[in-house]
């Protein structure tokens, strides 16, 4: 693991001879986009609903010429993200109609995820000779920070300007079983054709941290168009096999020739096979290990709408979840893909995985950039990539 000198961040990507790591280089380009904000961006807010204790939840909208995003103060939920195209706006994430639906939601639609995205086996881990017992909220395991995860917390609005929204929360020591008080900010910003989400976190005691984002993407603009008709590319030569409880076994397996090989863009339904790792979870719900020289975390394209998306993050892995649980819990929503840049799942219990521990002397920084483009009748994947490259410069 590398320590980023520029940002005092734990970094998991490889290092150039000059001492600058690829993750940091990506991060610098992302941060530059924050400065280049569009004066045409508008921010509005309204009351979205009221919780049972009387707490007001707001929905805040950011809009520019390319995108329109809606974010809730409860859970930091990305409720809506529309991409403006020559054929009109296209909704690219799954959302729910009202606050009651979000309170009842068990599928984590659009939430900010923490303290620890993904699973921790047995809801416990040992560190420095101490066993820490966490909140078990998925059978005997811990998922997405437990019952008091960040996706169920009310976030405070610290800043709301023409071009960005800054949300914050404090997770007290002992919440969910975690040591240390964790202070977190999440910054949403529209910059040209990109939505940028940047996490910052600090702690007063060593604690595992793995913050990610959980929108369900269906770029077709119609959630009932099967999500597996989307084309996906992930520059990952390995993935983490899981057991029956979706906990990593510890193996890091080569993807070559199998159902997890998305190094070349492919329609997802054509890549899916009946190999055991796929059938055991009724589809994809696995961590792909990004290559050291990965040019992005993932790219997704819908021929139905012509909308393409690139996700860029310095994190070493990407959780690919097909949303299969929605078929039973909320079938009216259709399906979308969760593409979650993050550290390794269950890392506190696997010393061979990149560490997820954050110390008081470090600052956690995780930027995620979602860049969008629109193409009518793309003839090749190279054409999709060229348009995304062009949009990245807006």
BELSULPE-V444627 format. One record per helix or strand. SS is the DSSP state (hx for helix, st for strand). FROM is the first residue (numbers start at 1). TO is the last residue. If there is no record, write none. Layout:
# BELSULPE-V444627
ss=(SS & SS)
from=(FROM & FROM)
to=(TO & TO)
This chain:
# BELSULPE-V444627
ss=(st & st & st & st & hx & st & st & st & st & st & st & st & hx & st & st & st & hx & st & st & st & st & hx & hx & st & st & st & hx & st & st & st & st & st & st & hx & st & st & st & st & st & st & hx & hx & st & st & st & st & hx & hx & st & hx & st & st & hx)
from=(2 & 9 & 15 & 21 & 22 & 42 & 56 & 67 & 74 & 78 & 88 & 93 & 99 & 111 & 116 & 119 & 121 & 124 & 130 & 138 & 141 & 146 & 150 & 154 & 156 & 164 & 175 & 182 & 194 & 207 & 210 & 212 & 217 & 227 & 231 & 238 & 242 & 248 & 253 & 266 & 268 & 276 & 285 & 298 & 307 & 317 & 326 & 331 & 337 & 347 & 357 & 364 & 381)
to=(4 & 11 & 15 & 21 & 35 & 50 & 63 & 72 & 74 & 85 & 91 & 93 & 104 & 113 & 116 & 120 & 123 & 127 & 133 & 138 & 143 & 148 & 152 & 154 & 160 & 171 & 177 & 191 & 203 & 208 & 210 & 214 & 217 & 229 & 233 & 240 & 242 & 248 & 254 & 267 & 271 & 279 & 289 & 301 & 313 & 321 & 329 & 333 & 342 & 349 & 358 & 374 & 392)
